[in-house]
Amino acid sequence: CPLKVAATEDGPTNGQAGLRVSTNFVKTLIEAVYAGTDSYGSISDDEEEEIVASGAHWAYGEISFEGMQALLARMNLSEDSVFYDLGSGLGKAVTQAFFLSPAKTVVGVEMAVTRHNQAKHSCERLCKILNLLGGQGVPISGTKMGMGSEWLEEEPGSLSPTHILRAYGKEMRLVHADCMLVNTDSASHIFMANLTWPDEIVHKIGRMLDTRSSVVMVASLKKFAEKELRHLKPAGVVYLPMSWQDRNVVSYGVPVYLYGRK
């Protein structure tokens, strides 16, 4: 089984002394956790109608593992960071950020209940694998233990209880909520794979995040209404691979617009 390979074979990757895990190990782990999951993020007609009624769009796509790695490196997270993925879908990017960034807390917010439930089930599988590996002595956290725990917690603005995983002194939260209504007061770094979202919603979220003094950086697949922002300013553009792209195309990569606090 490839998951029995020592997790530290490539050395530390996320800058946090308490969690040493290789990129290759995490990629294999995510593939195992999501094996058999509907990678297209299919949802019911009723869910599609509900999302459209909220002003959003139900289409689904993901940032690639390699793209997420590049984004995490560019966002310069620290051990004090709180990373949010607004529209987190199946939760793959959140899981990757949990392992391969130093952020103490990572949060995925998803409105579609089917996708949220798939993310929860994958998180449950992840917790079981971590505990199994911990019992076998795989030193993910620098020790032979480091077992994970998970539970549900009621949260204001959420449509159902939030699923929480805690392991290695870090926390992953999967929130079932509308991105427009969820509490982002603690967020420092935010990613939105929002290419199909209406401009009106993207601009409204941009204005909302602009008022959050905790927000250090935002990465968005669509531009904010930059003239309306007082504190968040353009900080560059990176081109990163997404799931819906043809990998054989030379210009492989979707522009991701970065905004930093002035």
C-alpha positions as CSV (number, residue, x, y, z in Angstrom):
1,C,0.0,0.0,0.0
2,P,1.6,3.4,-1.0
3,L,0.3,5.0,2.2
4,K,2.8,3.0,4.3
5,V,5.6,5.0,2.8
6,A,7.2,7.2,5.4
7,A,5.5,10.6,5.3
8,T,8.8,12.5,5.9
9,E,10.7,11.1,2.9
10,D,10.9,14.5,1.2
11,G,11.5,16.5,4.4
12,P,9.3,19.3,5.8
13,T,7.2,21.2,3.3
14,N,4.9,23.6,5.1
15,G,7.3,25.5,7.4
16,Q,5.7,24.2,10.6
17,A,7.9,22.2,12.9
18,G,5.0,20.2,14.3
19,L,3.9,18.8,11.0
20,R,6.4,17.2,8.7
21,V,4.9,15.6,5.6
22,S,6.0,15.3,2.0
23,T,4.1,16.7,-1.0
24,N,4.1,13.2,-2.6
25,F,2.7,11.6,0.5
26,V,-0.2,14.2,0.7
27,K,-1.0,13.8,-3.0
28,T,-1.2,10.0,-2.5
29,L,-3.3,10.5,0.6
30,I,-5.8,12.8,-1.1
31,E,-6.1,10.4,-4.0
32,A,-6.9,7.5,-1.6
33,V,-9.3,9.6,0.5
34,Y,-11.3,10.7,-2.6
35,A,-11.1,7.4,-4.5
36,G,-14.6,6.6,-5.9
37,T,-15.9,10.2,-5.3
38,D,-17.8,11.9,-8.1
39,S,-15.0,14.2,-9.3
40,Y,-17.5,16.3,-11.3
41,G,-19.3,17.4,-8.2
42,S,-22.7,16.5,-9.6
43,I,-25.7,17.8,-7.7
44,S,-29.5,17.4,-7.9
45,D,-31.8,19.6,-10.0
46,D,-33.3,21.0,-6.8
47,E,-29.8,22.0,-5.6
48,E,-29.0,23.7,-8.9
49,E,-32.3,25.7,-8.7
50,E,-31.5,26.7,-5.1
51,I,-28.1,27.9,-6.0
52,V,-29.3,29.8,-9.0
53,A,-32.0,31.4,-6.9
54,S,-29.3,32.7,-4.5
55,G,-27.7,34.5,-7.5
56,A,-24.8,32.1,-7.8
57,H,-24.0,29.4,-10.4
58,W,-23.9,25.6,-9.8
59,A,-21.1,24.7,-12.3
60,Y,-18.2,22.9,-10.7
61,G,-14.4,22.8,-11.2
62,E,-11.3,22.5,-9.1
63,I,-7.8,23.9,-8.9
64,S,-5.3,21.1,-9.6
65,F,-3.0,19.8,-6.9
66,E,0.0,21.4,-8.5
67,G,-1.9,24.7,-9.0
68,M,-2.8,24.7,-5.3
69,Q,0.8,24.1,-4.3
70,A,1.9,27.1,-6.3
71,L,-0.9,29.3,-4.8
72,L,-0.1,28.3,-1.3
73,A,3.5,29.3,-1.8
74,R,2.5,32.6,-3.3
75,M,0.1,33.4,-0.5
76,N,2.8,33.3,2.2
77,L,0.7,31.7,5.0
78,S,2.1,31.5,8.5
79,E,1.3,29.5,11.6
80,D,-1.1,32.3,12.6
81,S,-3.0,32.2,9.3
82,V,-6.6,31.2,8.9
83,F,-7.2,30.0,5.3
84,Y,-10.7,30.0,3.8
85,D,-11.8,28.4,0.5
86,L,-15.1,30.0,-0.5
87,G,-17.0,27.5,-2.7
88,S,-14.8,24.6,-1.5
89,G,-16.8,21.9,-3.3
90,L,-15.5,18.4,-2.4
91,G,-12.9,19.9,-0.1
92,K,-9.7,18.8,-1.9
93,A,-8.0,22.2,-1.8
94,V,-8.9,22.6,1.9
95,T,-7.3,19.2,2.7
96,Q,-4.2,20.1,0.8
97,A,-3.9,23.4,2.7
98,F,-4.4,21.6,6.0
99,F,-1.3,19.4,5.3
100,L,0.9,21.6,3.1
101,S,0.6,25.1,4.5
102,P,1.5,26.2,8.0
103,A,-2.0,27.7,8.6
104,K,-3.4,26.7,12.0
105,T,-7.0,26.6,10.7
106,V,-8.3,25.9,7.2
107,V,-12.0,26.4,6.4
108,G,-14.0,25.2,3.4
109,V,-17.4,26.8,2.8
110,E,-19.8,25.1,0.4
111,M,-23.5,25.8,-0.3
112,A,-24.4,22.6,-2.3
113,V,-25.4,19.9,0.3
114,T,-24.3,17.0,-1.9
115,R,-20.8,18.4,-2.4
116,H,-20.6,19.4,1.3
117,N,-21.7,15.8,2.3
118,Q,-19.1,14.3,0.0
119,A,-16.5,16.5,1.6
120,K,-17.6,15.4,5.1
121,H,-17.4,11.7,4.1
122,S,-14.0,12.2,2.7
123,C,-12.9,14.0,5.9
124,E,-14.2,11.1,7.9
125,R,-12.2,8.7,5.8
126,L,-9.2,10.9,6.2
127,C,-9.5,10.8,9.9
128,K,-9.6,7.0,9.9
129,I,-6.5,6.8,7.7
130,L,-4.6,9.2,9.9
131,N,-5.5,7.2,13.0
132,L,-4.5,4.0,11.3
133,L,-1.2,5.4,10.2
134,G,-0.6,6.9,13.7
135,G,-1.2,3.4,15.2
136,Q,1.3,2.0,12.8
137,G,3.9,4.5,13.9
138,V,4.1,6.6,10.7
139,P,5.7,9.9,12.0
140,I,3.5,12.4,10.3
141,S,3.6,14.8,13.2
142,G,7.2,14.0,14.3
143,T,5.9,11.4,16.8
144,K,4.4,7.9,16.5
145,M,1.0,9.1,17.7
146,G,-0.7,12.3,16.6
147,M,-4.2,10.8,16.2
148,G,-7.0,12.8,14.7
149,S,-10.4,13.6,16.1
150,E,-13.6,14.9,14.5
151,W,-17.0,16.2,15.6
152,L,-20.0,18.4,14.5
153,E,-20.6,21.9,15.8
154,E,-23.5,24.3,15.3
155,E,-22.4,27.5,13.7
156,P,-24.3,30.8,13.1
157,G,-25.2,31.2,9.4
158,S,-24.6,27.6,8.5
159,L,-27.3,25.4,6.9
160,S,-26.2,22.3,8.9
161,P,-23.7,21.5,11.6
162,T,-20.0,22.2,10.7
163,H,-17.8,19.2,10.4
164,I,-14.5,19.7,12.3
165,L,-11.3,17.6,12.1
166,R,-8.4,18.3,14.5
167,A,-5.0,16.7,14.2
168,Y,-1.4,17.7,14.8
169,G,-2.4,20.9,16.6
170,K,-4.3,22.1,13.4
171,E,-8.0,22.3,12.6
172,M,-10.0,21.8,9.4
173,R,-13.6,23.0,9.3
174,L,-16.1,22.2,6.6
175,V,-19.0,24.7,6.7
176,H,-22.3,24.2,4.8
177,A,-23.3,27.8,4.1
178,D,-23.8,30.5,1.5
179,C,-20.5,32.3,1.0
180,M,-22.3,35.6,1.2
181,L,-23.6,34.8,4.7
182,V,-20.8,32.9,6.4
183,N,-18.8,34.5,9.1
184,T,-15.3,35.3,7.7
185,D,-14.2,37.6,10.6
186,S,-11.3,35.3,11.4
187,A,-10.1,34.8,7.8
188,S,-6.6,36.0,6.9
189,H,-6.2,34.3,3.5
190,I,-9.0,33.5,1.1
191,F,-9.3,31.5,-2.2
192,M,-12.3,31.5,-4.5
193,A,-12.6,29.3,-7.6
194,N,-15.4,31.7,-8.7
195,L,-15.0,31.8,-12.5
196,T,-18.7,31.1,-13.1
197,W,-20.0,33.4,-10.3
198,P,-21.9,36.5,-11.4
199,D,-19.9,39.7,-11.3
200,E,-22.3,41.2,-8.9
201,I,-21.7,38.5,-6.3
202,V,-17.9,38.6,-6.8
203,H,-17.8,42.4,-6.4
204,K,-20.1,42.2,-3.3
205,I,-17.8,39.6,-1.7
206,G,-14.8,41.8,-2.6
207,R,-16.3,44.8,-0.8
208,M,-17.2,42.6,2.2
209,L,-13.6,41.2,2.5
210,D,-12.2,44.7,2.0
211,T,-13.8,45.7,5.4
212,R,-12.3,42.6,7.2
213,S,-9.2,43.9,8.9
214,S,-8.0,40.3,9.4
215,V,-7.8,39.6,5.7
216,V,-4.2,39.7,4.4
217,M,-4.6,38.2,0.9
218,V,-7.4,37.1,-1.4
219,A,-7.0,34.9,-4.5
220,S,-9.9,35.1,-7.0
221,L,-10.5,33.7,-10.5
222,K,-12.4,36.9,-11.3
223,K,-11.4,40.5,-10.7
224,F,-13.0,42.5,-8.0
225,A,-14.4,46.0,-8.7
226,E,-11.0,47.4,-7.8
227,K,-12.1,51.0,-7.7
228,E,-14.5,50.2,-4.9
229,L,-11.8,48.8,-2.6
230,R,-10.1,50.9,0.0
231,H,-7.7,48.4,1.6
232,L,-7.3,45.4,-0.7
233,K,-5.1,46.3,-3.7
234,P,-4.0,44.2,-6.7
235,A,-0.9,42.2,-5.8
236,G,-0.3,40.3,-9.0
237,V,-1.7,37.6,-11.3
238,V,-0.7,33.9,-11.4
239,Y,-1.7,31.4,-14.0
240,L,-2.6,28.1,-12.4
241,P,-4.0,24.8,-13.9
242,M,-7.6,23.9,-13.2
243,S,-9.6,20.7,-13.7
244,W,-11.6,21.8,-16.7
245,Q,-8.5,22.7,-18.8
246,D,-6.8,20.7,-21.5
247,R,-3.4,19.8,-20.2
248,N,-2.1,19.6,-23.8
249,V,-2.7,23.3,-24.5
250,V,0.4,25.4,-24.4
251,S,-1.2,28.3,-22.5
252,Y,-2.2,25.9,-19.7
253,G,-3.4,27.9,-16.7
254,V,-6.2,30.2,-15.6
255,P,-5.5,33.7,-14.3
256,V,-5.8,34.0,-10.6
257,Y,-6.0,37.6,-9.3
258,L,-4.3,38.3,-6.0
259,Y,-5.3,41.1,-3.7
260,G,-3.2,42.2,-0.6
261,R,-4.0,44.5,2.2
262,K,-2.5,47.9,1.7
